[in-house]
Amino acid sequence: MNPSPEDTPSRLAPSRMDRLLVDLLHTRRTLALGTLDEAGEPAVSMTPYALDPAGPDLIILVSALAAHTRQLLARPRASALVCAGEDEADSVHALPRATLRLEARPSEPGSAEARDALALYVARHPAGEMLASLPDFTVMRLRVQAARQIAGFGAARDVSGARLAELLRESDSAAS
């Protein structure tokens, strides 16, 4: 089976919209996480996140006591909104933002993958180190399946997970 064009990274030089999307994901530190509760009703919570430069994974630190943790374990499909601050645009209607379609993947506590993910999280959120030492906290990966980017009026597009992964890897290489 041949991959669809959407699933094949483009290998094109990053566009202005690409750079805006990567910048948004790198500069914002929290996201609004949309999950489904036990009754199938939508629920939204706010959580800090880190990016895995090998991406396109977002890494969150979750407590077993949190409703969104139970919800993600029961129904791994989720959505997140990453949005610029209200003071960053002339109009709140034109705020740069990205809605991400996600698949939650819990990390096995104590595994090398969990330690690597936690290191990325703590590098971005040092206070997370104390939380991670508590027995009910663990890291969870949110794999980005696709994104809908709004960069202002008339500037909207869909981005595949494969393209976002390529952009994040390129931005990490450029930053090194």
Summary of the structure (lengths in Angstrom):
residues: 176
radius of gyration: 16.3
end to end distance: 36.0
largest distance: 46.9
contacts: 502
relative contact order: 0.21
helix: 35%
strand: 36%
